[in-house]
Amino acid sequence: MIDEEISNLTVIDALIRQKRPFVVYRIPGEKLPRLLTQAEEEIRLIYDLQELNGQKGFVIAPFRVSEMCPVVLIQSDGWGQSLSLDDDTEEEYEASLQIQEQENFQTSYTKEYADCFQAFINALRDGTFDKLVLSRRITMDKGADFSLSSVFRAACKRYIHSYIYLCYTPQTGIWLGSTPEIILSGEKDEWNTVALAGTQPLQDGKLPQVWDEKNRKEQDYVTAYIRSRLLSLGIHSTESGPYPAYAGALSHLKTDFHFSLRDNNGLGDLLKVLHPTPAVCGLPKEEAYRFILENEGYDRRYYSGFIGWLDPNGRTDLYVNLRCMHIEDERLTLYAGGGLLASSELNDEWLETEKKLQTMKRLITSTSIIANY
């Protein structure tokens, strides 16, 4: 962990140049992000989520655990040192938000996406699955003026209701994300998870109150799954929802589950049961998981995995890794997905992924505006 006082986020760019493993993250409701660093040789690699039982540290878990994409555990002594977001560009940044609100959607779907959609929808309409999640990725040139610290700062200022993170390890590479979905959080005898599904744009910046049958049904599937998985471990929860919740410029339907645990050292067992939830996979879960691996056409890697601080004896905050991008030397890879039911239509689902991709695109655009302001 870095001991000296840090006044701003420029340390991030220095850590990247040094190829030093780190994570900086901001929990919803907190004003300042926290920074953790660790020596490369001290990072722990895990290949079964149950190995997280009794462990403490920052977890970076993929959609599918493999030799190429292990669970990475940064084991630091605490939540990390707070960093200031203040800098000289804040006023210019706020002005830039007013400039670039117009979205740039690609309204026509690609043949690759259409072919995948058809395979997925056929499996839904013949009754093999109740729900499947189809995701896709796009690549963009990184650009000479791209700054990790500026993009992270922009995410914290724009997406106040989301969990924001930026991490680098030799095993994962560089990832940045803004996600609204908790997979597990809590401490002592108060724990919670959520069912988050269904998507609508905000209406004049406000949460929509009317949701169609497709969105409500999709959310019901996720809620029922989480309820049954908790009960399979003897966990009886109280529920509140569904209700609309913010997710950047979008809204999802959300149900909260609150519960206590007999033994907080078994968090790995609980995570193995919950991950991946139907919000990023499908139902029936195991069959949907295999179908996605065989038919989606690419490896999601750490997209739709989970990320965050794990501590059975303190506070845990773990989030599903949505609305994220992988950052390489010359390019950026952005990810988005959507839940499909038998009633889903190709154009609607393509447009939903386009809107979700805007979460990361806005950050890239706004920081580029600032650099040339």
C-alpha positions, -999 to 999 in steps of 0.1 A, spaced: 0 0 0 12 35 -7 19 54 25 25 90 13 -4 114 11 -19 115 -24 -36 147 -35 -50 136 -69 -53 107 -93 -21 113 -114 -5 85 -94 -26 61 -116 -7 70 -147 26 65 -129 16 31 -116 7 20 -152 41 32 -165 58 12 -137 35 -19 -145 28 -21 -108 -4 -40 -98 -31 -17 -83 -68 -11 -80 -86 22 -74 -123 22 -67 -152 43 -56 -182 28 -37 -216 44 -44 -224 69 -17 -187 77 -10 -170 109 -23 -134 97 -25 -120 67 -43 -96 43 -25 -62 30 -38 -47 -4 -32 -13 -16 -45 6 -48 -41 39 -64 -53 33 -87 -83 48 -117 -66 23 -113 -37 -9 -115 -59 -28 -147 -53 -44 -166 -82 -75 -187 -76 -92 -213 -98 -123 -222 -77 -145 -196 -61 -148 -218 -29 -111 -209 -23 -123 -174 -14 -137 -188 19 -121 -170 47 -100 -148 24 -96 -110 26 -87 -87 -2 -97 -72 -35 -112 -98 -59 -112 -97 -97 -132 -126 -110 -139 -136 -146 -172 -148 -162 -155 -182 -167 -125 -191 -145 -96 -206 -166 -59 -208 -167 -59 -177 -190 -84 -159 -167 -80 -168 -131 -96 -151 -101 -71 -125 -89 -69 -116 -52 -50 -85 -42 -44 -90 -5 -39 -57 12 -42 -48 49 -72 -25 45 -97 -7 23 -70 15 9 -59 51 10 -83 78 -1 -75 99 -32 -88 133 -40 -108 138 -72 -101 176 -73 -81 190 -101 -79 221 -124 -102 205 -151 -133 201 -130 -150 233 -142 -141 224 -178 -153 189 -174 -187 200 -161 -190 223 -191 -181 195 -214 -210 173 -201 -234 199 -215 -216 198 -249 -217 161 -257 -250 147 -244 -261 138 -280 -257 100 -283 -241 84 -314 -259 51 -318 -251 26 -345 -287 18 -354 -281 -10 -379 -270 -43 -363 -240 -63 -376 -243 -97 -393 -223 -113 -365 -247 -100 -339 -277 -110 -360 -264 -146 -364 -257 -149 -327 -292 -135 -319 -308 -160 -342 -291 -189 -325 -300 -176 -291 -337 -168 -299 -342 -203 -316 -331 -219 -283 -355 -197 -264 -385 -202 -287 -381 -240 -288 -384 -240 -249 -348 -250 -242 -342 -219 -221 -364 -194 -202 -337 -166 -206 -303 -161 -222 -280 -132 -221 -263 -123 -253 -233 -99 -251 -210 -83 -276 -178 -63 -277 -165 -34 -298 -130 -21 -303 -119 15 -306 -85 32 -312 -71 44 -279 -61 78 -291 -30 98 -282 -48 120 -256 -63 91 -237 -56 93 -199 -66 66 -175 -67 90 -146 -90 114 -165 -114 87 -176 -116 73 -140 -122 108 -127 -149 114 -153 -166 81 -143 -167 91 -106 -182 125 -114 -208 113 -139 -219 80 -125 -226 88 -88 -250 58 -83 -225 32 -97 -195 13 -84 -164 27 -103 -131 9 -105 -98 9 -124 -74 -20 -120 -42 -34 -134 -25 -68 -128 -2 -88 -151 -29 -115 -152 -59 -93 -161 -44 -63 -179 -61 -29 -174 -99 -28 -169 -121 1 -160 -158 -1 -153 -190 15 -139 -215 -10 -126 -248 -7 -107 -252 -44 -97 -242 -58 -63 -236 -95 -62 -228 -95 -24 -223 -68 2 -225 -65 39 -208 -71 72 -214 -89 105 -249 -103 104 -264 -79 78 -259 -90 41 -276 -83 8 -276 -91 -28 -299 -79 -56 -318 -90 -86 -312 -65 -114 -328 -69 -148 -349 -51 -174 -336 -19 -191 -351 14 -200 -336 49 -207 -342 76 -182 -370 99 -190 -358 135 -188 -333 124 -163 -359 106 -141 -366 70 -134 -394 54 -156 -423 41 -136 -440 20 -163 -424 -12 -174 -436 -36 -201 -442 -73 -197 -409 -84 -212 -388 -63 -187 -409 -74 -158 -407 -110 -167 -370 -108 -172 -366 -93 -137 -389 -120 -122 -367 -148 -135 -336 -133 -119 -355 -127 -86 -368 -162 -84 -334 -177 -92 -316 -157 -64 -344 -166 -39 -340 -203 -47 -302 -202 -45 -302 -186 -11 -327 -211 1 -305 -239 -12 -279 -228 14 -305 -225 41 -306 -187 38 -339 -170 44 -341 -135 31 -364 -105 32 -372 -88 -1 -380 -53 -12 -389 -44 -48 -389 -45 -77 -384 -8 -82 -366 12 -108 -329 21 -101 -304 43 -117 -276 29 -139 -259 58 -157 -283 71 -182 -303 39 -180 -326 24 -154 -331 -12 -144 -357 -30 -122 -342 -40 -89 -351 -62 -60 -331 -62 -28 -325 -93 -7 -314 -89 30 -303 -118 51 -279 -130 78 -253 -158 75 -244 -186 100 -207 -183 91 -192 -153 73 -161 -174 64 -182 -192 38 -185 -163 14 -168 -182 -14 -195 -209 -12 -222 -183 -15 -205 -166 -44 -201 -199 -63 -238 -204 -60 -248 -169 -71 -222 -164 -99 -230 -160 -127 -265 -148 -120 -293 -150 -147 -287 -112 -151 -255 -120 -171 -261 -157 -180 -296 -173 -182 -319 -200 -171 -316 -229 -165 -282 -216 -153 -258 -244 -160 -272 -252 -194 -274 -215 -203 -238 -210 -191 -226 -238 -215 -247 -225 -243 -231 -190 -240 -196 -204 -240 -203 -225 -271 -224 -200 -291 -216 -164 -282 -185 -164 -304 -159 -148 -280 -144 -150 -245 -160 -125 -222 -129 -126 -199 -136 -104 -169 -167 -88 -183 -198 -101 -164 -175 -115 -137 -174 -97 -104 -151 -73 -87 -146 -56 -53 -134 -58 -17 -139 -91 3 -136 -93 40 -155 -119 61 -146 -101 93 -152 -66 81 -170 -49 52 -176 -67 18 -186 -49 -14 -186 -70 -45 -202 -60 -78 -210 -77 -111 -185 -63 -137 -208 -46 -162 -204 -15 -183 -166 -20 -186 -137 -18 -210 -104 -35 -214 -75 -11 -221 -45 -21 -242 -16 -1 -257 -33 8 -289 -70 0 -285 -100 -1 -261 -125 -30 -260 -159 -22 -247 -185 -47 -236 -223 -48 -233 -251 -74 -232 -288 -78 -228 -312 -104 -215 -332 -123 -242 -366 -139 -238 -386 -158 -264 -405 -125 -271 -373 -105 -278 -368 -87 -311 -334 -82 -328 -336 -44 -334 -347 -38 -298 -319 -59 -283 -292 -43 -305 -303 -8 -295 -302 -18 -258 -266 -29 -262 -258 4 -280 -273 24 -251 -252 4 -226 -220 9 -246 -226 46 -242 -217 43 -205 -180 39 -215 -182 59 -247 -193 90 -229 -162 89 -207 -139 85 -237 -156 114 -255 -158 137 -225 -122 134 -216 -112 139 -252 -132 171 -252 -114 183 -221 -80 175 -236 -89 197 -266 -109 223 -247 
